[in-house]
Amino acid sequence: MKFHNRFAPWMLCLVLSLPAFAQDGDATFLTARDAFRAGDINKLERAISQLGSHELTPYAENYRLRMWMDKGDPSNLRDFLQRYEGSYVAEKLRADWIRWLGKRSMWNEVDAEFPKMIAPEPDITCYSQQARLAHDDRSVLVEAEKLWLAMLEPPEPCRPVLDALVAGQKISTDDVWARARRQVEANRANWAKTTLNYLPDSQIPDGRAFDSAINNAMSYLVKQGTGGGSRAGRELAAFAIQRLATSDPRVAADELDKIKSKLQDSERQWAWSQIALLGAKKHLPEAVGWYAQAGKTALSDEGYQWKVRAALRAQEWGIVRDTIQAMPPTLAALPEWIYWLGRALHAGGRTTEGNALFEKIAGQPSFYGNLADEELGRSIVPPPKAKPPTAEEQRAARENPGIRRSLAFFRNDLRTEAVKEWNWSLRGMDDRELLAAADLARRNQIWDRAINTADKTKNEHDYTLRFLAPYGETVRPAAQNQSLDDAWVYGLMRQESRFVTAAKSNVGASGLMQLMPATAKWVAKKIGLRDFSQGKVHDTETNVLLGTTYMRLVMENLDNHPVLASAAYNAGPGRARKWRADRPLEGAIYAETIPFSETRDYVKKVMSNAVYYSAIFNGKPDSLKARLGTVSARTADTPKDADLP
């Protein structure tokens, strides 16, 4: 239905142990929150004096401490942190305090507080590193070296650490250019320009020449070429080739052929790697050959992954194998590359080695875990259901302070805060505690927290919680009326909205099935829905009627193939059709080679979800491979989806 799929905070209907009506003190807390936002300390103090033991009193106190931080008296702040040590509200307040201290170079205090952080954000870690540098702890530079190519857009507190890395002569000229190349590849050209200031003054490229290479690439190459053969001139020419490739890799390849003899090996190979990467994303058949011309140049993680994807579409299993084996270990350890390496080994007759790789991910409730199971001849079925939470386990979940605060936030329509508090509260929970928390969320109809919490168990599982199917009285008849597989419909809804009826994405998609306004209006007109208005999209029955109708129309226009239809629902029918190959393509390869990372992840999850919903609904195993099937070849026919929004 749309490309972006993240949804903004909206209220849930809460029942049972979480009343739908406000509780004592709720209005007072909201007054305190509004006072903090307005900077009204007197109004905030009055509200706090009336809150008493309300679940959200710690947040109101946090507001006050943040407003008084500039007073320079940390005694009350330390007392608060001690009382709520380990809580989310304490973690966030300590982070704010470290930021306050760091901006004032109060390094002894930063040193004292940082070890108490549980999950520090990057800028907080960099403040700690600055403090250690102030105390002449040079081991910081070893840590910073690891961030040189990884942190391409560093937060402000990290920049002095990188400055120290360069000043300590830990970074060479080649390292500076390597970082700038990664930033150009990641479309962070302004950051690349900043990075190049780390070069010796005599080697820094002219700023206007840099801007021209990035913003007017063809003109730059015609007028400047390789800039007289200097390192800066050659590198800027390679940057210009990369920028050309973003729109047309074939044109970029032609231009690179003209200047390649004037480039050194590393510059030429990097330029070919960029043409190959961008060509692979456009599914150009030349991409495999372009990667070959890149030689053994070090690729980014994105570069390695798209080299494999290009080889998959070309059925070049030897390249698939060699590329995955050349990946950095952390990247090669991801389930998708374990699976595809196993497939490549199978294709080369090394069945035993391939099966050993499948065993590493088999049993995981995910797209590649499912496929690995099927490669090993195993059925995909939910594991045995864990025993329901005991009364004592349920009581412990209800009385968990963090969960109580989360439920209070949900009750007050503060979903963003509620989700953060809930997720933090799950830290360190064992399977039984997680199942009790998931059950509590289910009983309060907070479907997304129930699903996400149940997803975290390691040994004891309840897949009826992981794959909840609410609104069955509406969804399943609607699916039947449209001749749709209800498991696929639920698999898509689980990924779209996690059953949050009022979910709204950042591009305007709404409701259980995340309907875009134009799509909802078009479908309503198509089926003759009377008195339709955009406000009705949040009505569950209307949303499901329009959403399932659109699913059926998309299916009919895309060969009744659920993989294509799933891609179309997220990114549009035209794109789903365009991403096919010139020959029939294995469904799993089609899914893995979708150019949009969000849609690629979406399709995999929708299809795996459908397998589990089918197994739960029908009480028997299902096959992901059968669902994925084969995607037919691209044709030159007029697109059938021309009238679809």
N, C-alpha and C positions, 0 to 999 in steps of 0.2 A: 504493500500500500504506500510505502514511502521509504526513503533511504535511511534517514535517522530514526532510531527506534527507542531512544531513551525518553522516559516520561517524567513529567514534573510532579511535585507533591500535590496530592489531592486527598480528600477525606474518604475513609472507608466506613461502611456501615458496621458498627460494632455491637455485639450482642452478648448474652449470657453473662460471664463474669466481668465484662467491660460494658457498662451501661452506655446507651446511645445518648443519654442526657448528661449535662455537666454535673460535676460533683463539687462539694464545698471547696472553695479556694481556687477553683479553676479561673474564675473571672479575675480574681486578685492577681494570680500569676500572670495572666495576659496583660493586666495593667502594668505589672512590673516590667514585663518584656517590652511593652510599648514605651515606657519611661526610659529604659536603657537605650532604645533605638533613638529616642528624641534627645538624649543627653540630659534628662531631667533628674538629677540626683535626689532632690527632695521628694519628688513623687515616688521614685524607686524606694527610698527609705521607708516611706509610709506604707507602701504595699508590702514590703518585707516584714514589717512589724505586725502585719495582719495575717501572714501566711501560715505561721505555726509549723506543724509537721507535715505539710503537704508534700506529696512525692517530688514536686519540682522546686521545692525550696532551695536545694543546692544550686540550681541554675540561677535563681534570683540572687543568691549570695555571690555567685560567680560574676554576675553582671556588676554588682556593686564593687567587687574587688578589681575588676577590669577598669572601672571608672576612676578608682582611687589609686591605680598603679603609679601614676605620676607623682604622687605625694612622697614616694620614696621610703615608706615604712612597711617593710615586708612581714612584720610579725603576724598580722591577721591573715595574710596570704599563706604563710607557712602553716599556720594553724588549720586553715581550710584544707590544704593539700594533705596534711597528716590525717585529718578526720575522714577524708574521702579518697585516701590513697588507693590506687588501682582502678578507680572509676573513670568513665569516659570524661566526665566533667572536670575531674582533676587533671587528666592527661592534657586536655585542651587548654586549661588555665596555665599549667606549667609550660606548655609550648608558647603561649602568649607572653609569659614572663621571660622565658629565655630570649624571645625576640626582642623584648624591651631591654633586657640586659645587654644583649649583643649589640644593639644599635648604639649603646653607650659605652661599649668596650669594657664592660665590667666582667672581665674574663674569669676571675676567681669564683664569682657567683655562678657563671655559666658552667664552669667545671664542677661545681657542687651539685647543680640541679640536673645536668644532662644524664648522669647514670640512672636517675630515677624514671626517665622516660621509658615507656614500654614499646611504643611503635613510632619513633620519631620520623617526621617528614624530612625530605631532603634539606630544606633550608635550615632546620634545627640541627641536623647533623653537621652542616657546614659551619654553623655558629660554634659548635663544639670543636671542630677542627681549627677554626680561627683561634679559639682559646688555647688550644694545645700549641699552636704555632707561636702564640705570644709567650708561651713558657718554653720555647725553643725545643719542642717535641717534633723532631724531623721525620718521625715515622708517619706523620700525617701525609707526607708527600708520596709515600708508597701507596697509601689508600687513594690519593687523588689521581695517581697515574691510571688506576682502573676506571676512573670516571672520564678520562680525557676524550675517548671516542664514544662513550655511552651517554654522557650528559651534554646533549647538543644545544640545549636552551637553558643554561644554568640560572637558577634564582639568584638574586642579588647577593645574598650572603656567601654563595659559593665562588663568586668571582675572585675575591682576594686569595682564596685557596689555590685556584688555578694560576693566579698571578705569581704566587709563591713557588708553584711548581716550575713555571718558566724561569723565574729568577734563580732558582736553585739548579738551573742547567740540567733539569731532568727531561726536558723536551727539546728535540732537535728541529731543524727546519723541515725535514720530511714529516715529522709528527704534526707540525702546524698545518702543512698542506693536506695531510691525511684527514685531519679534523675538519678543515674547511670543505674538503670534498664530500665528507659524510653530511655536512650541513647543507650543501647545495643539493645533494641527492634527496635529502629530507625536506626540500623546499624551505629551508631556513637561510636564505641568501644573506639577509641582514646580519645574522649571527656569524655567517662565514666571513663577512667583511670585518666584523669585530675581531674574530679569531686571527685574521691575517695581520692585525696590529701587533701580534706577538713576534712577528718576524723582525730581524734587524732592520733598522730604519732604511738602509740602502736597498732592501729587498721587498719592501711593502709595495704592492702594486698601486698604481694611480687610482684614486677613488672613482674618477669619472670613467676610466677604462673598465673597471670592475662593473659599474652600473650598466655600461653599454653592453658588455658581454652577457649580463644576466637579462637585461630588459629588451635589447635589440640584437639578438644573437646573430642573425644572418647578416645584418648590416655590419656588425663588429667583425665578423670573419672576412667579409669582402674588403673592408677598409684596413683592418689591422693584421689579419692573418694570425701568425704566431708571435706578433709583437717583437720582431727582430731577433727572436731566438733566445731571449732571456728566460729564466725559470718562470718569472711572473707572466711573461707573454705567452709561454707555452701552456701554463696552467689555466690562464684565462681563456685561451682558445678551447681547451678541453671543457671548461665550464660552459662556454657558448655552445659547443656540440651537445652537451647534456640538456641545455635549455631548448635547443631545436628538437631534440628527441622527445620532449614532453608532448609536443604536438604532432610530430611526424618522424618516427624513427628512421624511415627509409631515406628521407631527405638528409637527416643527420648523418646516416651512413655514407651517403654520397659525398657530403662535405668533409667527413673524416678521411675518406679515401684521398681527397685532394691534398690534405696537409699531413698525413700520417708520417711521411718520411722526415718531417721537420720536428716531430715529437720524440721524446725519449720513451723507452719501453713502458715505464710505469704510467706516464701520462696517456699514451696511446691505449694501453690495455684498460686503464680506468674508463676512458671515453667509450671504448667498445662495451665494457660492462654496463655502462649507463644506457647505451642504445639497446643492448640486449634486455636489460631489466624493463625498460619502458615498452619495448617491442613485445616482450612476454606478456605484459599486462594487457596489451591490445590483441593478444593471441595471434601475432604475426608468425608465420612459419619460419621466417628467417632468424627468429630469436635464438634457436639452438646454435646456428652457425655463428651468430654474433658473439654468443658466449664463448664459443671456441676461440675466436679471435682475441678475446680478453685474456686468454692464457691462464696463468695461475695467479693473477692479481688477487689480492685479498678482497673478498666481497663483504658487503654489509650483510646482516641477517636477512634483510629483505632481498638482497641480491641472490643469496644462496637459495632461498625458498622459491623464488621465481625461476631460477635455473632448473630446479626440480620440476616445477609445474610445466614449464615449457617442454621439458623432456617427457613428462607424462602424456601430454597431448600428442607428442610426436611418437609415442611408444618406443622411446630410446631408453630401454631399461638399464643399459650399461652406464649411461650418463646419470640416470637416477641414482644408481648405486654409488658411483664414484663421488657424486656431489654431496650426498648425505654423509658419506664417510669422511668428506673433507670439512664438514660443518664444525663450528665450535661445539664442544661436548654438551654444553647446556642446551643448545639449539637442537642438536641431533637427538637429545633425550626426550623431546616432545613426542606425544603419542602419534601424531600424524607422520612424523619422519621415521619413527620406529616401524610403523605399519608399512609405509611405502618402501622402506629398505627391505623389509621382509618380502614384499611382493617382488622387488627387483631380484632378490636372491632366488626366489622361486622361479622367476623367469629364466634365470641362468642355470637352473637345475640343482641349486643348492638348497633343497627342500628342508633338510634337517636344521640348517642354520636359520632359514627363514622362520620355521616353526618356533625356534627358540626365541626369536624376537617377538612373534605373536604372543607367546606366553607371558611376556613382560607386561602387556597391556590388556590381555584377555580378562574378562570379568568386570572391567571398568564400565559403568553405565553411561557410555558416551558413544559418539559416532564411530571412532576408531576402535574403541573397546569392543563394540558390537561386531564390527567387521573382522577383527582379529578372532573373536569367538567363532564366527562362521568359517573362517579360513581353517580353523582347527576342527571343524565338524561339530561344533557345539551349538545348541539351541539358545536363543535369547529369551530368557524367562526371568521374572523378578525373583530375588532370593527369598528364602522363607521369611515370613513376617515375624518381627520381634513381638514379644509379649507387650501388651498395652502398659503404659505407665501406671505404677501403683499409686494409691492415694497419697503416700508419703512423697513420691517423686513429683506428683502433681502439685502438692502443697509447696514443695521447695521451689518449683518453677514460679508459682504465683507470688511467693514471698521474696524472690530474688530482687534486690533493690534496683538493679539496672533495668530489669524487665518491667518492674512496676513503673519506673520513670518512662520507659518506652510506651507502655500502655496509656499513661497519662498524656503523653504527647499525641498519640493517635486519637485519644478522646477529644483533644483540643484542636484537631485538624492541623497539626504541625508534623506532617509526615516525614519531612527531611530529617528533622531532629529525632523523630521516633525510630526511623530505620537505623540511623547512626548509633543510637543508644542500644537498640536491640542487638545489632551486629557485634558491638563491643562486649555486650553481656555474655555472648556465646564463647568468648575466649576461654580456652582451657576446659570446656565442658566435655565430659565423656559421652558415649553413645546414649546412655540411659537419660542423662540430663538433656541432651539435645532432643531426644524423642519426646520428652515431657514438655519442653519448650515449644516444639513444633505442634504438639497436640493442643497446647494452650492457645497458640495462634490460630489453629483451625477452629477451635471452639468459639473464638472471637471473630471468626470470618476474616482474619487478616491472612488471606490466602498466600500472598507472596512470601511472607515471613515463614509460614508453615512449610512451604515448598523449599525455600532456601535453607532453612534450618535442618529439615530432614535430609537434604542433600549432603550434609556434612558428616553423617555417621560413617564409621570405618568398618565395623564388624556386625553390629545389629542394625537392621534396616526395616523400614516400613514404607514400601513403595506406594501404598495408598495415600501416604502423606506427600511423598516426593512427586507423585503424579495425581494430585487432586483433580477432581472433575466436578466442580460446583456448577450450578445452574443447569443441571442435567435435564430438568423438565422443559427447558427452553432450547438448549443447544442440540440435544440429540434428535428431537423431532425436526428441527430446522435442517440439520444435516441430512436426515432421511428424505425430507421434502425436496432437497436439491440433489439427491442421489450421490451424496458425498460420504466418504469413509469417516465416521465420527471420530475414530482414533486420530486421523490426520487433522481434522478440524480442531480437536482438543490439543494436539501437538503444536499447532500453529498458535492457538490462543495462549497456551502456556508460555510460549516464547514472546508473543506480542505484548501482553499486559500482565502476565502472572495473575489474571483474573481480578485485577483492580478495576472495578467498573468505571471509576471516574478518572482513570489514567489519561493523561494528555501528553503527547510527545512534544519535543521542542520545535517541531515543524507543524504542529496543529492537529495531528492525528488523535482521535478520541475513542474512548470506550474499550470494551473487552476485545474488540477486533481491530482497534486502532485504525479507524476509518478517517481518511483525509476528507475535508469538507467537500471538495469538488467530486470526489469519488462517491461519497454518500449521496450527494444531490443527483449525480448521474444515474446511480442504481435506483434511487427512489423514483425518478422519472421513468426509467426503463420498465419498472414493474408496476407503474401506475399507483404508487403509494400516495394516498390523498392526505392533504393537510400536513405535508412534511415540512419541517423546519430544522435548522441545524441543532437547536436545543434538544431535539428528540434523539440525537445520536447517542446521548448518554443513557437513554432508556434501554434496558438490557434486551428486551424483545426486539425493539427496532434495530439496535446495533447488530444483533445476531442475525436477524433477517437480511439486512443489507450486506453484512460481511460474508455470510454463507452464499448469498446470491452471487456476489462478486467472485468468490472462490470458484463457483461452478462455471461462471462465464470465462474466467481465466483458464480453467482446466480445459474447457471445450476449445479454446483458441490455441492451446499449446499441447496438442496431441494427447490430451487426457493424462499428461505425465506430471505426477506430484512434485518432482524435483524442479521442473521448469515452472510449475505453478507457484511453488513456494518462493522461488527466486523472484518471480513476477510480483507476488504479493508484497514483497519488501522493496524491490527496486524498479518495478515497472515491467510490463509485458515486452516492450520493445527491447530492453536490455537483456531480458532472459532469452529472447529469441536470438539476439545478436551474439550471445556468448557460446552458442553451439559451434561445433567444428564442421569442417568440410566433409567429414565422414562420421559414421555413428561413433558415439563416445560413451564409454562406461559411465554410469551415473555418478559413481564416486569420484571419477576424474573430473567430470563436469563440475561437481560441487567444490572440489579442491581448487579448481582453477578459476573460480569466480573472481573478477578483479577487485570488487569492493570487499574489504575485510569484514565489514559489518554484515553484508549479505551472505558472504561465504560462511561465517560463523552461524548466522541465522538458519540457513538452509540445513546445515549439518544437524543443528539442535532440533529443528522441527521434525526432520526425518527420524532421528533417534527417539524423540519423544513419542512419535506415532507408533513405533514398535512396542514401546512399553504400555501405552494406552491400549493398544490392540490386545496385548497379552493379558492385561488386567480385565478388560471388558469381556473378552472371549474365553478366558481361562485356558489358553493354549499358546505355545510359542509362536512367534512371528519372525519374519526374515527381513532384515534391513537390505540385504543384497537384492532380494526380490522387489522390494519397494523402489530401490534406486534404479534397477533395470538398466536399459540402454537409452541414451538420448539420441534421437535421430539426427541426421546430418542437416546442416544449414541448407536452405534452398533459396533460389532466386525469386520465388513466388511473392506476390504482393502480400505483405504482412496481414494476417487475419485479424490482428489486434488493432487495426488502424482506428477503430471507433472506441477502443477502450481508453479510459483516462489513465 
